[in-house]
């Protein structure tokens, strides 16, 4: 599960044409940037995008209302956002002159339609929980063509952090659709981002053309193409051959690519947690002592070095909240490597000759390394691991099956941004992304209280309890806080202006140019 972070960091396919870059590296008009993504997009609709690939493409197709980078709010489609004195009403004013990619005006009607669609339970957007408080949904009212009011049922500290995740969808396209997520309208999406949809060939590419009426000015490139490249070795070769000019790369490939001198290697904290999760649908891991024993049997630093080459690209994690998230704490049980402790816990649980199934993505190099490491390491405490390498799409679909019992353990990763309330969709009992299938009403109540508590000291204590609960229950085993590594051909500039960003590689491709 990935949500575009609220905290940034500092047809046919064509290769970019034109002459070689001048010595000055000055921008020139036109060109096509081809970047690799690991899979086909799911629904090219911002109300349903939860995976890295779809979010990356949607970031370019759809513009947000506001952005938050390093704690500072900047405005995108919105011109202003004003909070009332009682903290129960937010008034948002849109920029004038906004249009959708098809030329239709983008107005308050689209904003109201977007949020009413989110709040409509029949449309099953996972964003709904962000705007419902103690089972009471917020209300959205049109004031005039450029102004919208959000009326909250109770005070919440999480509203702006939730708003930053949402991009509007066009009312004139989706009005009357019974199931927006499955609508055929998503196959030729109409957004308001820096590039507009041109063509999608499943298994091959998604091509977008420049949108001249983009709110932040006409993009410099003519087009961008997302090449679907499921095999990381093949996509690395395509990068080196110039068929692809940009891709996220594994730490294990960093040195080889960097040594060529052909790429800008963007390395930055991604606000990402890499984790292992226990599937509590299966009786074999329902005993807390078993889960804790497995945690003690792992040498975390050793595991990270095996998967990421060194600690330079990933640091050991203790909490389910990442260091960039508000109220992150290290005051939790860390399960330092202790084989004897692991054996004692297994014995006290009355468990022996344990056999577990571990599922992981077969094209993900770090996950493959982690799986092989875990298989060998758990032999020391008498646990046998059966490896289940799976296709990324198949694994994703299986993870979303609330009744899934096909495996006991799996690896994953998420980027949720600076607002801790965003994490509730991963941990509350009945949420679709609760991959552990852990159910605890008292734990759910903590998430509800954390969302609405305005006192920062009290709020910090609530999220500390949440982090400690997960650590003590050991439903998730935090492995590492990873860094993003993006290789970009040096014939392209404007990368810092485009803002390297978690999940989506670059926040605004309108700033990228050919030298």
Secondary structure, 3 states (H helix, E strand, C coil): CECCCCCCCCCCCCCCCCCCCCCCCCCECCCEEEEEECCCCCCCCCCCCCCHHHHHHHHHHCCECEEEECCEEEECCEEEEEECCCCCEEEEEECCCCECCCCCECCHHHHHHHHHHHHCHHHCCHHHHHHEECCEECEEEEEECCEEEEECCCCCCCHHHHHCCCECCCHHHHCCCCCCCCCHHHHHCCCCCCEEEEEEECCCEEEEEECCCCCCCCCCCCEEEEEECCCHHHHHHHHHHCCCCEEECCHHHHHHHHCCCCEEEEEEEEEEEEEEEECCCCHHHCCHHHHHHHHHCCCHHHHHHHHHCCCCCEEECCCCCCCCCCCCCCCCCCCCCCHHHHHHHHHHCCCCCEEEEEEEECCCHHHHHHHHHHHHHHHHHCEEEEEEEECHHHHHHHHCCCCCCCCCEEEEEEECCCCHHHHHHHHCCCCCCCCCCCCCHHHHHHHHHHHHCCCHHHHHHHHHHHHHHHHHHCCEEEEEEEEEEEEEECCEECHHHHCEECCCEECCHHHCEEC
